[in-house]
Amino acid sequence: MNRLLAGPLVVVWALSVAAAQDEAKEESATPAEQYKTLLKVYQEASGGGAVSDEERTKLIGRVYKLRYALALKFLELAESNPQDSIAVDALIQAVWQVNNIPWPVELVGRDSAASRALALLQRDHVRSEKLGPVCQRISVGFCREYEPFLRAVLAMNPHRPVRA
């Protein structure tokens, strides 16, 4: 019985932590600290605990909803701190969180972060040496924003490993 409750409780806890973070935003927290907090929330909420296929399906659906929420938080962090070195990392995480969706839109909602994050990455960070992993990840995706982004990185990024 404890294992049955563990997955949903972790997701509910993570969502409440994320909501509390919005309400009680500390002015003293640096963008890097905020970034680490968001990553920790995702990692803790992604833990399993479901036993049956039905429970796993529900857990995965909730995790994808959480990914959307976290992607928006990463995007907001980057938008509110565009000159900070963490901005590119936050934008990459926003794209990473919502790269693929194995669910009908009705179960998990719509992604509203990836296209904005890609646009900001292309506009402000297309020359970054950190883009390699996200380029690899989206190279197998089907979003219409992926191809123009990858072409821009290929044309403008000076780092050979990123262009490869």
C-alpha positions in Angstrom: 0.0 0.0 0.0 2.8 2.4 0.8 4.3 1.9 -2.7 0.9 2.7 -4.2 0.8 6.1 -2.5 4.5 7.0 -2.9 4.4 8.1 -6.6 1.3 10.3 -6.5 2.4 11.8 -3.1 5.8 12.7 -4.5 4.2 14.5 -7.5 1.7 16.3 -5.3 4.5 17.4 -3.0 6.6 18.6 -6.0 3.8 20.6 -7.4 3.1 22.2 -4.0 6.8 23.0 -3.6 6.8 24.6 -7.1 3.7 26.7 -6.2 5.2 27.7 -2.8 8.3 28.8 -4.6 6.3 31.1 -6.8 4.4 32.6 -3.8 7.5 33.1 -1.6 10.1 34.1 -4.2 13.1 35.2 -2.2 14.9 38.2 -3.5 18.1 36.9 -2.1 18.1 33.7 -4.2 20.5 34.0 -7.1 19.4 32.8 -10.5 21.8 29.8 -10.1 20.2 28.8 -6.8 16.7 29.1 -8.4 17.9 26.9 -11.3 19.2 24.3 -8.9 15.9 24.3 -6.9 13.9 23.7 -10.1 16.2 20.8 -11.1 15.8 19.3 -7.7 12.0 19.5 -7.8 11.9 17.7 -11.1 14.3 15.0 -10.0 12.3 14.3 -6.9 9.0 14.3 -8.7 10.2 12.0 -11.4 10.8 9.1 -8.9 8.5 6.1 -9.4 6.5 4.1 -7.0 3.7 2.9 -9.2 3.2 -0.9 -9.3 0.5 -1.5 -11.9 0.4 -0.4 -15.5 -2.6 1.9 -14.8 -0.7 3.6 -11.9 2.4 4.0 -14.1 0.3 5.6 -16.8 -1.2 8.1 -14.3 2.2 8.8 -12.8 3.8 9.4 -16.1 0.9 11.7 -17.1 1.4 13.7 -13.9 5.1 13.9 -14.5 4.6 15.3 -18.0 2.3 17.9 -16.6 5.0 18.8 -14.0 7.6 19.0 -16.8 5.4 21.6 -18.6 5.1 23.6 -15.4 8.9 23.4 -14.8 9.7 24.3 -18.4 7.7 27.5 -17.9 9.6 28.2 -14.7 13.0 27.7 -16.4 11.8 30.0 -19.2 10.7 32.6 -16.7 14.0 32.4 -14.9 15.9 32.9 -18.2 13.6 35.8 -19.2 14.0 37.5 -15.9 17.8 37.1 -15.9 18.8 37.4 -19.5 22.3 38.6 -18.8 23.1 36.0 -16.2 25.2 33.0 -17.2 22.5 30.7 -16.0 20.0 31.9 -18.7 21.3 29.6 -21.4 21.2 26.6 -19.0 17.6 27.5 -18.0 16.5 27.8 -21.6 18.2 24.4 -22.5 16.3 22.8 -19.6 13.0 24.3 -20.8 13.5 22.7 -24.2 14.8 19.5 -22.6 11.7 19.1 -20.4 9.2 19.1 -23.2 11.1 17.6 -26.1 8.7 14.7 -26.7 5.2 13.8 -25.5 3.9 10.3 -25.5 0.4 11.4 -24.5 -2.6 12.9 -26.1 -2.8 16.6 -25.5 -6.0 16.2 -23.5 -4.0 14.3 -20.8 -1.0 16.5 -20.3 -1.9 19.9 -21.8 -0.1 22.0 -24.4 3.6 22.9 -24.4 3.9 26.6 -24.2 7.6 26.9 -23.3 9.6 25.1 -26.0 9.0 27.4 -28.9 9.7 30.5 -26.8 12.8 28.9 -25.3 14.2 27.9 -28.7 13.5 31.5 -30.0 15.5 33.0 -27.1 18.3 30.4 -27.5 18.5 31.3 -31.2 18.3 35.0 -30.7 20.7 35.3 -27.7 22.8 32.2 -27.4 23.2 30.6 -30.8 26.9 30.8 -30.5 27.1 29.1 -27.1 29.2 26.0 -26.7 26.5 24.5 -24.4 24.0 23.8 -27.2 25.4 20.4 -28.3 23.3 18.2 -26.1 20.0 20.1 -26.8 20.8 20.0 -30.6 21.2 16.2 -30.4 18.0 15.8 -28.4 15.8 17.8 -30.7 17.4 16.4 -33.9 15.0 13.5 -33.6 11.9 15.6 -32.7 9.0 16.7 -34.9 8.3 20.2 -33.8 8.4 22.8 -36.7 10.7 25.0 -34.7 13.5 22.4 -34.5 14.7 22.6 -38.1 15.2 26.4 -38.3 16.9 26.3 -34.9 19.3 23.5 -35.9 20.0 25.3 -39.2 20.8 28.5 -37.3 23.1 26.7 -35.0 24.9 25.0 -37.9 25.3 28.4 -39.7 26.3 30.6 -36.7 27.8 28.5 -34.0 31.7 28.6 -34.0 32.1 25.4 -32.0 32.6 22.3 -34.2 31.3 19.8 -31.6 28.1 21.7 -31.4 27.7 21.8 -35.2 28.4 18.1 -35.5 
